[in-house]
Amino acid sequence: MKHSTLTPEELNALLEDVETPCPELPDLEIPDQTEKEAGKEERRTFSREQIASLGNLELEVRIELGQTTMLLSEVAKLKPGSVVILDKHVNDLVNVLVNGKAVARGELLVVDGCFSVRITEFL
């Protein structure tokens, strides 16, 4: 399975806390994908307030422990207590996905009885 990735700078920009005062920023010009594909040079602009409001966006964060392929007949036989073997070993890094895009890898930990991930690298 191939995942798109965000750069660390893009991730930091999405995760910035909007409660902190924003520096004076000029309006940014961001190309519209449909216009770019059509070969046009027009750009849309976003105000500082619009960009700052991104700090309030909720993002889905998932940790991908591993994956496997099973036949439908095998899935139909699953019951409580069944064991599904994944493609990763216990000490392998797990993938951190933000809105379905792999952005980082990390070590799986247990903190106060809860699973957690220590980020070790950004993709």
N, C-alpha and C positions, 0 to 999 in steps of 0.2 A: 504494500500500500504506500503510495507516494503522497507526502504532505507538503504543502507550501510552507514557507518559513517567513517569519518576521525578523528583521535585523534587531540587534539589541537596542539601537536608537529608536526604532519604531515601537518596540515594546515599552521602553521607558517613557516615550511620549504618550502612549495609551494609559500608562499607569500613574502618571503624575497626579498629585493631589491638587485639586482646584481650589482648595481653601487657602493655599499660599498665594500671595500677591503675584500677579502675572507681570512680567516686564513688558514695556511698550514694544509691541511687535508690528511690523508692517503687515498689510494684507498679503496673504500668500496666494500665489497662482498655482492651481493644481489642475493638470490636464483632465478633461473628461474622456473616459476610455472610448466611448463611441465616436467622438470627434477625432481622437487620436488615430483610431483604426481607419477612419475615413480619410486620413491624410490632412485634416484641417489643423491649423495652428492656433485656433481659439482656445482660451483657458478660462476656467471659472475661478473666482476669488472667494476666499473665506475670511471673515473678520476675526479679530483676536478673540472676541467673545464666543464665536462659534467654535473655534479651536479649543478654547478653555473649557467649554461645556462638555467636551469629550471625556473629561475626568470623571463624570458621573455615569458613564456607560457601564452597564453590567456585562461582564464577559464570562462565558462558560469556560471553566478550566477543568480539564480532565487529565488524569494520569493513566497512561497506557502501560499496563503491567506486561502485556504480551498478547499473542494471538495464536489461533490454531484453526485448522480446517477440519470440519466434521461432516459426516454424512447425515442426511435428514433422519435416517433410521437411528443413528447414534444419539442425536439431539432428542428424539422422541423417547429414548430410554433413560434420559437424565432424571434423577430424583434427589431428594435431600441426602447428602452424604456422598454423592457421585464426585469423582475427581476428574478434572479436565486438565490435561497436560498442556502447558503453554510453550512457546518457542524460546523462552528466556530462562536463564539460570537464576538462582537466588541472589547472587551478587552482581548481576548485570544491571546497567543503568536503565531507568525507566524513562519513557518519553513524557514530556509535559506539553499538552496541547491547549492552545487558547483559541476559542471559537473554531475548533477543528484543524488548526494549523500548528504543526510542531514548532515550538519556539525554544525548547531547552531540553536537557537531559539531567537526571539527578539520581541520587542514591535513595532507596526506600528505607525509611526509618520508622521506629515506633517511639512516640513521645507521649507520655502520660496515658499509655494504653491506646493511643490513636495512631493510625498510619499517617506518615508525613513524608515529604520529599525534600532532600537537601539538594539545591541546584548546584551542579558541578560544571555545566557548560551551556552556553547559548548557541543555537544553530544559526 
